[in-house]
């Protein structure tokens, strides 16, 4: 049995992927794969000031099944600066979902509760 999302193989008798929360399939086919392997066009999602910020967001996207990578950010001659902007690139087929995930994590309308609003327990 195989997971159509992460493509992990499981022993006979297991029917559910605990990592991806999906039902397993007897064999992997293009029709049952969650992520198709056809090359897509990459488009920019967002630029960042630092590679660390971009890598953090890229990790979040990757964990959520978004095909993405960080581009740019080579060090320049001036210490502590970059010669080009740091951009997260995503497959255009994942762009809408990538935007939703980014906004859900980083553009929250409600601020976190202050220490005064939190109770011990």
PLY file of the C-alpha trace (Angstrom):
ply
format ascii 1.0
element vertex 121
property float x
property float y
property float z
element edge 120
property int vertex1
property int vertex2
end_header
0.00 0.00 0.00
1.17 3.51 -0.82
0.33 7.03 0.31
-0.82 9.09 -2.70
0.47 12.25 -0.98
3.96 11.52 0.39
4.34 8.33 -1.69
5.58 6.29 1.28
5.15 2.53 1.10
3.39 0.74 3.97
3.16 -2.87 5.08
0.17 -4.97 4.07
-2.82 -4.35 6.32
-2.17 -0.63 6.85
-4.79 1.49 5.07
-4.18 5.05 6.30
-1.12 7.36 6.20
-0.75 8.87 9.69
1.56 11.63 8.40
-0.70 12.87 5.58
-4.10 11.82 6.97
-5.15 10.16 3.69
-6.25 6.67 2.68
-3.60 4.50 1.08
-3.86 3.11 -2.46
-2.65 -0.28 -3.77
-0.37 1.33 -6.38
0.76 4.81 -7.35
-0.63 6.03 -10.66
-0.83 9.53 -12.15
-4.59 9.42 -11.60
-4.35 8.84 -7.83
-1.30 10.92 -6.91
-2.01 14.03 -4.88
0.93 15.87 -6.44
1.39 15.43 -10.13
4.95 15.26 -11.39
4.34 17.31 -14.51
6.61 20.34 -14.60
4.73 23.52 -13.86
5.58 27.16 -14.22
7.07 28.77 -11.13
5.92 32.21 -10.05
7.03 34.48 -7.19
4.98 34.36 -4.01
6.74 37.03 -1.93
10.13 38.61 -1.38
11.87 38.76 1.99
14.58 40.82 3.66
16.55 37.82 4.82
17.13 34.26 3.68
16.21 33.05 7.19
12.71 34.51 6.88
12.28 33.03 3.42
13.49 29.59 4.56
11.06 29.63 7.49
8.11 30.39 5.21
9.32 27.88 2.62
9.43 25.20 5.31
5.84 25.97 6.26
4.73 25.79 2.63
6.59 22.54 2.03
5.02 20.97 5.13
1.64 21.85 3.64
2.36 20.22 0.29
3.19 23.38 -1.64
5.83 22.97 -4.36
8.18 25.85 -3.52
11.81 26.93 -3.19
13.85 29.97 -2.14
15.64 31.90 -4.84
18.28 34.59 -4.49
20.04 35.91 -1.47
23.66 35.43 -2.43
26.00 37.31 -0.14
27.49 40.49 -1.54
30.86 42.12 -0.93
29.40 44.22 1.90
29.14 41.97 5.00
25.60 41.28 6.17
23.91 42.31 2.94
22.61 40.39 -0.04
23.29 41.08 -3.69
19.74 40.32 -4.74
16.36 39.97 -3.15
15.27 36.71 -1.56
12.08 35.37 -3.14
9.94 32.33 -2.51
8.95 30.77 -5.81
5.92 28.45 -6.02
4.38 26.30 -8.69
1.62 28.38 -10.24
-0.84 25.53 -9.58
-0.20 25.99 -5.84
-0.20 29.79 -5.79
-3.71 30.36 -4.42
-3.21 27.81 -1.63
0.26 29.21 -0.86
-1.23 32.69 -0.46
-3.95 31.33 1.84
-1.39 29.52 4.00
0.91 32.53 4.17
-1.92 34.88 5.12
-3.29 32.47 7.72
0.07 32.30 9.51
1.52 35.76 9.01
-1.27 38.21 8.23
-3.55 37.38 11.13
-6.02 40.15 11.89
-6.20 39.45 15.62
-3.07 40.06 17.72
-1.89 37.41 20.14
-3.37 37.79 23.63
-1.33 39.90 26.02
0.12 38.43 29.20
-2.67 40.10 31.16
-5.32 38.21 29.16
-3.73 34.82 29.74
-4.61 32.73 32.74
-2.42 30.22 34.50
-3.55 26.68 34.46
0 1
1 2
2 3
3 4
4 5
5 6
6 7
7 8
8 9
9 10
10 11
11 12
12 13
13 14
14 15
15 16
16 17
17 18
18 19
19 20
20 21
21 22
22 23
23 24
24 25
25 26
26 27
27 28
28 29
29 30
30 31
31 32
32 33
33 34
34 35
35 36
36 37
37 38
38 39
39 40
40 41
41 42
42 43
43 44
44 45
45 46
46 47
47 48
48 49
49 50
50 51
51 52
52 53
53 54
54 55
55 56
56 57
57 58
58 59
59 60
60 61
61 62
62 63
63 64
64 65
65 66
66 67
67 68
68 69
69 70
70 71
71 72
72 73
73 74
74 75
75 76
76 77
77 78
78 79
79 80
80 81
81 82
82 83
83 84
84 85
85 86
86 87
87 88
88 89
89 90
90 91
91 92
92 93
93 94
94 95
95 96
96 97
97 98
98 99
99 100
100 101
101 102
102 103
103 104
104 105
105 106
106 107
107 108
108 109
109 110
110 111
111 112
112 113
113 114
114 115
115 116
116 117
117 118
118 119
119 120
